Amino acid sequence: MGEPRGSRAMFTFLASWVRPVMNALMGKEWHGQERLPRGAGVIVCPNHVTEIDPVVVGHFLYNQGIMPHFLAKASLFKVPVIGWILRTIRQIPVERVSAGANRSLEAARDVLADGGGIIIYPEGTLTRDPDMWPMKGRTGAARLALQTGAPVVPIAQWGAHEVFPRYAKRFYLVPRKRARVLVGDPVDLSEFQGAPLTRTTLEAATDRIIDAITELLAELRGETPPGERWDPAQKQQERMGRGPETPNGDATGPAVPHGSAPEDGAAPEDGSARRNGARDVPGAPAAGGTA
């Protein structure tokens, strides 16, 4: 069916403002666009290292002709003007209650049926890994994929965190940085299709998705990922980091990206923090990846 006319018109208007800003903030280096499915709905699963990377991913997808649809806190839809814009471009409100989760799933199904892109951060929030590798995921993306049959495309992105480090209060524009995006092949979840959506099944499918993202990120960074995935619960960390808690994609519903800036203004983090520590280590802006 395609994106409704009103939604596409609003996307075009917003893009006319957002794209010049993004191009001014940072350069871009995109690879693997040919792996994105065309003419059909797709679930896109990126890694999450900074509050601004949803804009990076949205910019990338829009330029590929895929309208980006994020899952967002339901409270945002009650804000005047912002709520109207979010509804017009068919962003999806998510609540923790079961009825709200069901409505979110139906809205996501409609977007996928119209050939849109649903962006779900399987980590559910900014990574808590001190070296910014993908951490243990939530099961929302896997649940939506197995319920709809839509392909899951992993995306790794790296570089936007140099412009706006996670938990930062300001941008770092000099020297000029590049946001790098690498698209992977759709994740093979065929062995889970038709199986009961138990926690075991959903967690196994989620691990498959996170593994694919991690492999792509390792290629972008030119580094070897850690042998063990970071699990905030095992490190006695709050999963949501320093920011306010937001809905997430646990086994009761789809994942929600942590898209709002945190309230406190801690210093930017250094990616060299010790992996066995449970606390974040403030420092200079992260400089991972090649510029």
N, C-alpha and C positions, 0 to 999 in steps of 0.2 A: 504493500500500500504506500509506503514512504512516509516521510515526516509531514504532518499536517501543515497547511500553508501558513497559519498564524505562528506556529512554533518556528518554522524555518525562517520567516521574516524577522522574528525577534532574535534568533541566532545570528542572522546576517547583520542586524543592527549592533548587537553586542560585539560581534567579531570586528566590526569596523573601528571600535574603540580599543578592544583588548589586544588585538594582534600588533598594532603599532607600539603599544606600551611594552609588550613582551619582547618585541624585536629590539626595542631601545634598551631594555634591561639586560639582555644577554643574547649571545649568538645561539644558533641551533645547529645540531648535527643529528640527522635522523637516518636510521637504517632499518631495513626489514619491512618497509611499508607493504611490499608485495605479499606478505604473509597474512595480511588482514583480509578476512572474508568480505566479499563484495555482494551486495544485493540481498543480504540476509542479516538478521540480528546477531549480535555478538556480545559476549561478556568479556570485558577487558579487565585484567588483573595486574596492576602495577605495584612496585614497591613504594614505600612511603617514608621519605627522609626529611621533608621540610613542609611547612604549612602552605607553601606556594606551589608545590608540585602538582596538585590537581589542575591548576591553571595551565601548567606545562603540558600535561596529558590531554586536557581539553583542547588546547591550541593545536596539538599534533593531530588529534583525531578529526577535528573540524577541517583542517587542511587536507585530510584524506577523503573528505566527503562523508564522514561518519559523524552524525550529530551526537555529542556526548551527553549522557544522562547520568547524573550522580544520585546516590541515595543520601539524603540530608536529614538533619534533625527536623522533626515535625514543627517545632517551635519557630523555626525560621519562616515557615509559610504563614505565620500569623503577623509577621512584621509588615507594616504598610509599604507598598511599592515593591519591596524585595519579594514578599510572598507572591504578589501578582506576577512578577517576572519569572519566578521559579515555576509557578503553575503554567505560565504561557509556554515555557520551553520544556515542559514535561519532566522537570526534576521530580524525584520520588520522595515523598515524606515518609519517615520511618518512626514508629513508636514501639515501645517495648511490649505493650499489651498484645495479646494474641490476635484480636480483631484488627488492630492496626497493622500487624505483620502480614495478615492475610490480604489486606487492601494493598499493601506495598508489593506483595508478590503479584497480584493481579495487574497493578500498574506496570511492573517490570515486564510481565508477559506481553502486555499491549505494546510497549516500546519495542521489544524484540520482534514481535509479529510485524511491526511496521519497518523493520530493517534498521532500527537504531542501535546505538552502542550503550550498554549498561556498564558503568565503571564501578567496580567494587575493589576496595583495598582489602585483600584477605587478611592482612595483619590487624585490621580494624582500627588502627590508630598509627601515629608515628612510631617507627621502630624504636625499641628501647635498647637494642644492641649498641654497645658503646662504639663499635666500629661501623655501625650503620648497615649491617647485613640484615636481610629479612629475618624477622623473629617468628616464633611459633604463631601459626595463623588461627583465625576463627573460621567457622564452617559455612558462613553465609553464601559465599560464591559457589562453593561446591553444591550446596543444597539447590540453589537456583538453577545451576547448570543441569543437575540430574533431574530436576522436575520439569524443565522446559526442553532439554535436548540441545540447547544453544551451545555453540562452540565457546571454549574458554581460551582466550589468547593472552599469554603472559607478556608483560612489557617491563623492561628494566629502564630506569631513567637515573641519570647521575649528572650533577653539576649545578642544578638549581639551588642546592643546599649551600653552595659557595656564595651565592648572591644573597640568600636569606637563610642562615643556619637555623636549625631547629631550635625553638624557644628563644630566638633572637628578638631584639626590639627595633632593629634598623637593618637597612639593606647595605650590602658591600658591593659597590659597582665598579671599583677600580682595584686592580686591572680588570678589563672586560672578561667575563666568564662565558662558558658555553653550556647549554643544557643539551645533554646527549640522550637520545632515545633509541632503544634497540627492541624490535619486535621479534618474538619467537613463534615457532609453529604452534598451532592449537594443541592444547594438552590432551593427551589420549586418556579419556575417562571411560572408555568402552567397557572395561571389566566391571565397572560399578553400575552401569545402566541396568535398570530393572531390579536391582537389589533393594531390599528394605532400607529406608534411610535411617539406619541406626547410627549412633554416635561413632561406632567403629568404622562404618562405611564412610561417613562424612569426614572423619578425621584423616582417613587414608587418602581420600580424594583431595582433601585440602593440602596434605603433605606433598602430593604429586604436583599441585599447582605451585606451592612455595618452592619446591625443588627446581621447577622450570624457571621461575623468576630469579632464583639465586644463581643458577647457571648462566643466565644472560647477564646478570650484574657482574659476575666474575669476569666475563668477557669484556664488558665495558671498562671495568676498573683495572684489568690486567693483573688481577690478584687471585689467590686461592682462598675460597671461603672457609670459615671455620668448620671443623669436623662435626661439631655439635651445634644445633640451632638454639639460639638464645630463647629462654623461656622465663618471662618475668616472674611467674609464680615460683619457680625454683630459686630465683635470685631474690625473692622476698621484695619485689618491686611492685609499685602500683602500675598496672598495665598502661594507663593513660598518661604516664609521665607527669610533667609539670602543669599541663593544661587541664582545663575542666573536663570532667567526664562527659563523653558523648555516647550515643547508642553504638552498639557494635554488632558484628555478624556472628553471633554465637549460634548454637544448634537450634534456637527457636526462630531464627529468621535471617534475612540477608544482612551482610556486613555493611557498615556505614563508614565512609572515609572520615578521618578526623580532619575536617576542613577549616575549623576556626582557630584563630591564633590564641595561644594560652594567655591567661590573665597576668601572670607575673612575668617579669622581664629578666630572666636569668641570662647570664653571658652565653655567647655561642660556644658550642662544644668542639673539642678537638677529637678527631677520629681515632687518636692513639690511646684512648682510655683503656685501662686494664679490663680484659674480658671477664675476669672472675670477681669484679667488684659489683656491688649492688647499687651503687650510687653513681650519678652522672658526674663527670669531671669538667668543670668550666674551663675555657681556654680560648685560643684564637679560633677564627672561622676555619671550618674543615676545608682541607685542600685536596681531597681524594680525587682520583681520576686525572686524565690528561686534559689540559686546557685547550 
